Amino acid sequence: MTKYTNILKDAFRGPLPGIEAQRMMSPSVRFTGRQQHDRTQARNSSVFILLFMKADNWHIPFIQRPVYDGAHSGQISFPGGKSEEGDHSLLDTAFRETEEEIGIKRQDVHFIGELTSLYIPNSNFMVYPQVGIIQSAPQFKLNTREVESLIEAPLSKLLHPDSVKRFSRQINDFQVEAPFFCISQYEIWGATAMILSEFLHVVRNSTFDRVSSTPLNELTN
């Protein structure tokens, strides 16, 4: 596992692809709400992109939110949420929310680095994406109040160009065209897809993708 973490950490030491990579998966309309927010009053939040090994392939866990009366009802997202008073840092927020939502504990995650922040106009959140590797086989425990289901997406599929599709649909009073990652029956789009796009750019620009396709028993720590 050390080999993988070192490769990704090296990739995060260089310049990040930033907003240009995010924009590649941006919807044509990003604000589809009823009430405009004051961006200067945006609330901080943090999410975790977590890598874990399953059947000799890297996967990323996504969660589907329950249906509720809110901006992110039923959407696919990374585990995470808003910062709270007791959090000492945005990384602390990501660790706390990840444990609360899917049961992965801080000591089971090796932190890699932070991606470019992204503003979400519908909910007035500034999101700070964190990246980590789960060091052993994960034992997910879902908080059913916050998580409807867990999606374990293979990294190889997310990296494949055929995983990106497009839709055009009416959302509230807006006609929205958007690219999305298609994993099984799920559509990963919006802010989550924009964050994921930057992460995948980092992976493609490193040797992680090539090394991660090598069987584990051929690698040494």
N, C-alpha and C positions, 0 to 999 in steps of 0.2 A: 504493500500500500504506500510505502514511503516514496517509491519511484513516481507514482502518480501525483502525489501531493507536491513533490518538488517540481515536477513539470508545470503544473498549474500555477504554483506560486511564482515560478520564473516568468510565466506569461503575464501575470498581474503586476510584475515589476515594471513592465514597459507601458507605453501610452495605451490607454483603452480606446476602442473604436468609437465610443461615446454616442452622441445623439444621431450621427449619420447612420450607424447600425440600427439604432432604435427606430428611426424613421422608415426603414425598409419594411417594417411590419405595422406601420401606423394606419389607422382607419382614415378615410377621407374627411370625416367629421369626428372630432374627439369629444366635443361637448354635446351631449344629447339630453341634458337634464332640463328641468323647469326653471331653475333659479341660478343665476350666475353667482360665483363666489369671489371673494377678495383673495387673490393668490398670496398677497403679503401676509395673510392670516392662515395660510395652509398649515395643517397639522402634520407632524412628522410620523412616519411609519416605516416599518422595515420588514422585508420578506427574506426567505432563505431559498436559494437554489441548492438543493442537496443531491449529491451523486452517491449512489450505492450500487454494489455489485449483486446481480441476480442471474443465475445460470450463465456465469462467465460473461455477462454483458452489463454495461453501465446503464443505469436507469435514473430518472428524475421523478420524484413524487410531486403530483399536483393534487389539489383538492377541489372538489365541486361544492360551492356554497349552497346552503338550503335556500329555498324560495321564500323570500320575505319582502316586506315593503321597504326597499332600500336600493341604493345605487348599484350594488353588486350582487343582486339577487340571482341565485342559480349559476353564477359565473364560475369558470375554471380559473384558479389562481395558484400561486405558490403559498405555502404556509407562511403566516405572518399577520401583522396587524399594527395598530397604532401604538405609539410610545406612551408609557404611563409614568407617573411621578416617581415610582420606585426604580425605574430603569436607569442604570448608570451610563449607558451608551446605546446607540442604535443597534449595535451587535447584541447587547443584552436584550433588547426588544425582540430581535429575531429569535434568539435562543428561547426566551420565555414563551413567545407565541407558538413556536414550533412544538415545544413540549406540551403546551395546553391543547393544541389542535390535533396533533398526530402522535403524541407520546414519545417523541425522540428526545432523549436527554442531552444536556450540554456536553457531558463527558464522553458521549458517543460520537461527537462531531469534531472533525479536524477543520478548523477555520482556514480558508484559502485567501479571501480578499473581498473587496467591495467593488461593485460595478457603479456605473454612472446613475445618479439619482434621476427620477422621473416624476413629473407633476401629473396628477390625475384630476382633471377639471370637474368631473361629475361629483366627486366626493370631497374635493378640496384637500387631498392628501399629497404630500411630497414623500415618495417612496425611495428608500435606500436599500438596494438589493445586496444581500450578502451571499457568499458562495462557500460551501463546505463539502467535505466528504464524510459520509457515515462509515466508521472504521470497522464495523462488524455487521453481520446480517441484521437488518432492522426489524424490530418488533413493533409494528405500528399499532397504536391504540387511539381510535378516532373519538373525538369529542363530538357526539352526535348533535349537540346544540349548535355547533359552528361548522360542522363538516357533514355533507350529505354522502359523499363517497370519495374514495382515494383512487387516483389514476397513476399507475406506474408506467411511465413513458420511456421506451428504450431510446438512449441517446443516439444510436445509429439511425433510427427512423427520423428523429428530429433533425439530424444533420442531412438527411437525404432531400434533394430538391423537390422530389415528388410529394413530400409531406405538406408543402405549402399550396393552399387552394385560395380561392377568393369567393366572397359572397356579396350580394347587393340586397339590402332589405330596409324596410321602414322601421325606424326606432323613434318612438314618440312622433315628433313632427319633422324628423330629419330622414332624408334618404342617405343611407350610409353604405359605402363600398369599402370592404376591408379584406386584407389578406389574413389567413389564419393557418395554424398548424393543425392538420387533421390526424388525430391519433384515435384509432378505432372509430367510435361514433361521436367522439368529443371534438369540439372546436375550441382551440386555444387562440384567443385573439385579444385585441385591445392592449392595455398596458402590460399584461402578462406576456403577450407575444412580443411586444417591443423590448421588454427586459430580456426575454429569452433570446431574441435576435442578437443582442450585444454579446451575451454569453457564448452563443454558438460561434460568433465571429472570433472571440478569444480562443476557443477550442480549435477552430480551423487554422488559425495563425500560429498555433503551437504544435508540438509533436505529440500532444496528448491523444489526439484521435488515432494516430498511427500506432502508438504504443498500446493504447487501450484495446486495440483489435487483436493483440497478441495474447494467446492463452496465458492465464495466470501462472501456470506451472513452468513457463519458460522465462519468467521474470524473477529477479531476485531483489529483495529490499535494499 
